Amino acid sequence: MTKGDLLEAWGAHLADNRRRSPHTVRAYLATAARLLDALGDADWAALSAIDATTLRGQLARRRADGIGNVSAARELSALKAFISFARGGYVADSVGPSAGELAAQRGRVDGG
């Protein structure tokens, strides 16, 4: 799976399943792309295996780039969401669990 495939699945999940705004999707995709660039060859398994040390290193690099506190907080949120998505059992014919599936996992039947 290529970097483009990973980002396409993530972007589709954000836009379609999570109904994020185009601005949020663009920002979260940029964050995910930076992480993938830092990791080199990455797939869902590699993303699932990211630990706190790797995550802190990525944030430290971004802080060294000069981002402020608000941007760092958004970056952390985007990274956590991307890693959580990767750990959620991505398969090629699905971009992640639907809202209804997530609600059922939490014991809700109404999806909300």
C-alpha positions in Angstrom: 0.0 0.0 0.0 1.4 3.4 -1.0 1.5 6.6 0.9 -1.2 7.9 -1.4 -3.4 4.9 -0.7 -3.1 5.5 3.1 -3.9 9.1 2.7 -6.8 8.5 0.4 -8.4 6.1 2.9 -7.8 8.5 5.8 -9.2 11.4 3.8 -12.3 9.4 2.7 -12.9 8.4 6.3 -12.7 12.0 7.6 -14.9 13.4 4.8 -17.5 10.6 4.5 -17.6 8.8 7.8 -16.7 11.6 10.2 -18.2 14.5 8.1 -15.2 16.8 8.7 -15.0 20.1 6.9 -12.8 20.4 3.9 -10.4 22.6 5.9 -10.1 20.0 8.7 -9.6 17.2 6.1 -6.9 19.2 4.4 -5.1 19.9 7.7 -5.4 16.3 9.0 -4.1 14.9 5.7 -1.1 17.3 5.8 -0.3 16.1 9.3 -0.7 12.4 8.3 1.5 13.1 5.3 4.3 14.6 7.4 4.1 11.6 9.7 4.3 9.1 6.8 7.3 11.1 5.4 9.1 10.8 8.7 8.4 7.1 9.0 9.5 6.3 5.4 7.8 3.2 4.1 4.8 2.8 6.3 1.6 0.7 6.1 -1.3 0.2 8.5 0.7 -2.2 10.6 3.6 0.2 11.0 1.1 3.0 11.9 -0.6 0.8 14.5 2.8 0.1 16.1 3.7 3.8 16.7 4.5 4.4 20.3 4.6 7.4 22.5 8.3 8.0 21.9 7.7 8.2 18.1 4.7 10.5 18.6 6.7 12.8 20.8 9.5 12.9 18.3 7.2 13.9 15.5 5.7 16.7 17.7 9.2 17.8 18.7 10.2 18.1 15.0 7.1 20.2 14.3 7.8 22.4 17.3 11.3 22.9 15.9 9.7 24.0 12.7 8.2 26.9 14.7 4.5 25.9 15.2 2.8 27.5 18.1 0.8 26.0 20.9 -2.6 25.9 19.1 -1.1 24.4 16.0 0.8 21.8 18.1 -2.5 20.9 19.9 -4.2 20.4 16.5 -1.3 18.4 15.2 -1.5 16.1 18.2 -5.2 15.7 17.7 -4.7 14.8 14.1 -1.9 12.4 14.8 -3.9 10.6 17.5 -6.9 10.3 15.2 -4.8 9.0 12.4 -3.1 6.4 14.6 -6.4 5.4 16.1 -7.9 4.9 12.7 -4.9 2.8 11.7 -5.5 0.6 14.8 -9.2 0.3 14.1 -8.8 -2.7 11.8 -8.5 -1.0 8.4 -9.2 -3.4 5.5 -8.9 -2.6 1.8 -12.6 -2.6 1.0 -13.5 -0.4 4.0 -12.2 3.0 5.2 -13.0 2.2 8.8 -15.9 1.5 11.0 -19.1 3.4 10.3 -20.8 5.6 12.9 -23.4 2.9 13.4 -20.8 0.3 14.0 -19.0 2.5 16.5 -22.2 3.2 18.3 -23.0 -0.5 18.4 -19.6 -1.1 19.9 -20.4 1.4 22.7 -23.8 -0.3 23.2 -26.0 2.3 21.5 -28.4 1.4 18.8 -29.4 4.9 17.8 -26.0 5.8 16.4 -25.7 8.9 18.6 
